[in-house]
Structures are given as C-alpha cells and as structure tokens.
C-alpha cells in the first residue's frame, strides 16, 4: 500500500495559482517527507510532460491522479505521465435533478477518457451531503452514473455528517481514491448548495485557466483570498479549523475501519493526504501525517 499527497497541500490556493515552490521542488519535498505517490493540480501540467516524467524518475515518485475538470488535453497529459485518474474537484449542484445532470456529464467525460486508460472521479466537499428526496446529493450522483468513481474526501464527509466506512461499503468498487484529512467536528452540509444554473461565475473556472493569467494577477487573487481568511469573511474560514493531528483523541474518523472497508473492494484505492489547515509548521504536519499512516495503517 502506498501513501500519496496532493501538491495542493503545499500552499493550498497559492499552489492552485502556481505560486510558491516549483513542481520539482514539491516532488523533492514530497519524497523527503516519506510519501510514494502524488496528485497534481492543473497548473502543474503547464510544465513539459517530458520534464515531469524526468522529475518523477529522479525522485522515485508516481503520479496517480490530478484534481482537474476532465478535458481531452488533461486526460492525454495525465496518461502520458503514467497517471490513472482525473478527479473533478467539485462543481455546484443543489438537488437530485442537478445531481443527475452532473452524473450524466461525468459519464460523458468517462467515455472520452476510456481510450487513454484513465478513470474519471468526483471529489466531494461537505455540501454534497445535503439531502434531497431522501438521499445525499453525492448518493444521487453515484446512483445515476455508470462510469464515474468517487474520490471520497473523508474529512469533508465526516464534517458534512456522512460516516466514511458506511459510504465506502455502500459504493463498493466505486471508490477510486480517498482524501486523508483529519476532522474533529460534525457541522453538517450547510444550507441549500448553489445551483449549477446560477449565473454567478464558478470560482473553479479561475483555477482551470490559471496558467493563462499573468503572475501579478495570480498574486492579486491570492492576496485577496488571504485577506478574506484573515478577517473571517472567507467562505471556508471556519472549515480550516476542524483539521486536527492524525490519530488525535479529538478525531472523529476511524481510519482503520476505513481501510477495512476499502479492502473489501476488488481494487486498491489511492490514499492521498490533503490539508488546508495545519496545527504546526506546514511540512511538519505533513510528515506527521505520513508517519502516522505508515505506522498505523500501512504496517
């Protein structure tokens, strides 16, 4: 069993915007911290594919997936560097009908990706556990898709009120990956999520096309995000305060039971550490996460 980490964990929004360490620098840090595999961001693919393959070979790492809205360009590039999946990192939908719309779109994406040997997955936050017509939105999505897999973010699931081992067992052989994120509070899915038909601009569109933005514009976006977080006005400002140390007494996630549930599948799911909140210096938290998983889950 291998433990991976997303490049998102090295700066969060800053990393999404292509600021901070270079991809090679991140690969070196990831290896030094003890991880085996990597999940990329769209901005990471602005590097030449041959360079990425060279850096992976130099560090002994393996790319398993990317957090990106699936497109032919993304699928081709992730296949070229040996990746296995493209994970859509969230899109708005507010009820069963819209969940079915997203399910159909994901199946179309999966059909497009099949010739390249790439699977398509969907990554949840807490709002996908909002209930409509007797089920959570994420359940409606998976129940109406035949080709899409789930990347279950266990921290967000528990935060939203969904017990990860139950969900994994309910959707046996549909969990391509999990995000490892400690959580110490159940705050629920929140109010009615945004509709996919709202006229407001989808923030994820900025990140999808970030490589086209000048570096100064990216810095301006990041500075604005930091200011909103500092003043408590950011949409996720309170969400960053529920992530505790792996295995901490206050944790409400049973990682050993999660592993048992995943082992009941007919294939191995990828384990990817993702953090937005840190209880200590960034890399120390990540090293602690890796060490705890190696000692308590892998061995």
Secondary structure, DSSP 8 states (H G I E B T S, - for coil): --EEEEGGGTTTHHHHTT-SS-HHHHHHHHHHHT--EEEEEGGGGGS-HHHHHHHHHHHT-EEEEEES---HHHHHHHHHTT--EEEE------SHHHHHHHHHHHHHHHHHHHTTT-EEEEE--SGGG-EETTEEHHHHHHHT-SS-EEEEEHHHHHHTT--HHHHHHHTTT-EEEEEE--------S-SS---TT-SS--THHHHHTGGGS-HHHHHHHHHHHHHHHHHT-STTTTGGGG---TT-TT----HHHHHHHHHTSSS--EEEE--S--SSSHHHHHHHHHHHHIIIII-
